[in-house]
Amino acid sequence: MRRGPAHTHGPREQAHGMRSLKTLIPFEDARRMALDLVRPIDRTEIVRLLDASGRVAAEDVRSRIDVPLADRAGMDGYAVVARDTAHATKSRPVVLRRLEVLHADTISRKRVTAGSCTEVATGSTLPAGANSVVRFEDTQREGNVVKIFTAVRARQHVVARGADIRRGSRVVRAGERLTSAKVGALAAIGAAGVRAYAQPRVSILTTGDEIVPPGKPIRAGQAYDINSNTIASLVRANGAVPVLLGRLSDRLPTLRAALRRGLANDFVVFSGGSSVGERDIVVDVVKSLGDILFHGVAVKPGKPTSLGRVVGKPVLGLPGYPTSCLINGYLLLAPMLRRMARLPAAQPQIVDVPLGKRIDRATGRLEFHTVRIVDGQAFSAFKESSAITSMAHADGYIEIPADVERLEAGETVRVTLF
């Protein structure tokens, strides 16, 4: 690792008619401000069980029934009175009389008494009088005569009433994320739905006269709308609901009207229009209706990221370049949404691997450099901020401090996997 002089920004910011970003705040400050701006959603709603996985329970759920409702057979075999089998051996089996056959959904009409048994399937309700089950493997039947070759103790191979869930017990706690298993537990007690916290709704607005929806014809000078789709995917993955409000022209009245529409939801994300170009006016629109908390972060990629607040709601301005947009989506938008959705902070997998090829870079900004891992080594996947394959072909990223200008081949790097 080679360190060099650190800069806040370079001369390129003045080129091509750009207004200079006068102050870049440290990334950690930007992240702190972003998280401080949002609060967990208080709204709740009833969610049907099929849609409940991944949601956050808004109240405790207690069972109104025992699960199972009655003692049941834990094995295929014969329900017996345990003491009848006390002296059973392979050489001297106990002989019992079969009364009936029970399937999992049938209820016994006959009581098992000394000298008798009932054939049961796994899950069958245990017939009255029986207190154990002998496995089929330990028996032999001829007609209704059953030979028992092994002794069983009382309650052996029996699943007791309420063994899974007791009536009145808590099945789900308020604030818990509903996993597939918890959804199963709710189904077991007969719940058709569950009260959950509402998911934050996120308005997604894409700026740029050159942007074209996928599926439409395209010509030179235009680009397909990548960012609406990557942002929407990230929003869904972090417990929120994307609301796509379409492409907007780079005109102040259009953007202001779109922002007002977007504020009907909990969060507004702009893609593009934040890089302080002559036609990049998202920051001006936010200022006209609310406050800008920061505009410009000392990070690469994604320097022109902005964050504002309008009528108490966050407005995040992400760069138009796809890699800049998505990496800042991971680093800023995702944790904000998870806090609003009451989800725990993400715990990404991290691996330490040697760098396969030297990386040279300009100092001055913290960099999240995308890499792919090949044969146990990390190689740069970054092309440029406008290339979505800088992300799509990457396995994760490495964090390079602002004052480091070179990482040497063979040096161990810490990769945060996507």
Steps between C-alpha positions, in 0.01 A plus 500: 500500500644834396369825645508838330383854567128531566283755318143603554435529128686551176494742208269282291202629696535835324483358149212493250299784654466331839436692818758388751399289797648734757489266799513121505401342829663176620309187413450402864342839568270455201397156621437625853290790374304267275418259782416782739247635250277192490274343760330158512157487338215493755217408261373145524288280278361147487708289264374166373723211592617433143644853488637512855852362451757774556254735666535624860231402751329798661357311797542183701307202368383235748347167416133435572547125460734219593713367214441216455142511623525148647757227564603348168711220361860588436562192283315262272409196708256384764355699788515282812477497875870507592476248783366239253844498332711479816618144436508502121816362334590372155484143621186547709281767340188640662187440295237776472174537309473784245184705548513741205723700267548875544632741240636846583161666452276242672388480862477169685155363583633223724687505830826305524493266800726226632564243228405729211665757272416739218701544182607866464676719247746770598297797616189302586315608813583246768191291579355505848662252736830477311812664642779379267574404141693195384675546164395286207859375481457334841181317412349235276133482404284219369146622447401677821756314711809712575821363649708751700873420518625785719387675815413871502475735791209732571490800260759349268453615137217730613491872425322660794220753468655847495853359459565745214302803618307539823175692508572854620870485417664772293568394143637830365636802685434859394799631307611160374571451130273229367705215360358205307502300825307769689246515219467124542440539873225755430343258255517226764279700735252581224593864442401614150689827536718701734523866597829634367667836473439664165793498261640841406387612156777648289435736209762448228552781249749485215616823341646553156357570156727227362353217711281240322294221666629148425306339216472823298710585190822689571731723298841657540503751782248301704538236772265248650374564851729284713468684827124473553534125479807463720357735763164321497673165547705635790190656657314167493801314640505731802141476611343788310262549208622676184264743329635591157388848395672491162756705310508875547633771272771728637267793558439671831115506491487133395735388778324709764160353405648149501653550844164612637342182360780291643445642848172306517726207594749461785826555314605661172800390293622693199737340253706755311480874523733519801839559337480880496505529122325788332184288450535300823242677712369242750683670786347834405153341496548347844627832636190674365271271701714399798858466623821350363696319772799429279599512136830337422665208678874430507449156351565325169281419320207722590648838592194707395258311726260731686256467786213733579190520711162622378198505734694269729562238232844397367590586142812319383668615181711224344737554208384412151793271420379142567793383715507823702126474548495137610805501728355797690169320502668214685693727736242771579153416373489137621584572866251789505224276368581219740469736792164627373381143441613393852737244354837424659808650340633286218790271589692451174746217463863618504800305370873575513680406177822602324480762227572343161616816322620841614243781527615861445268788578483873571492589867261739668180299545401180673440245225273199487674309224311208347686172456438148378653196665673253270687195631511647848640839393331839463522686169364844420157491336469878478491646149340839550204642689280490190552125446242281675731200451731660756236369741334219306828312446628564853479273803545782750706806579809604692522820698807708413585787739520850355879530538589166334612532140604139434416147610768249407442156350512235771383743768212365710179693443167476680213440259142576601289267287180617332 
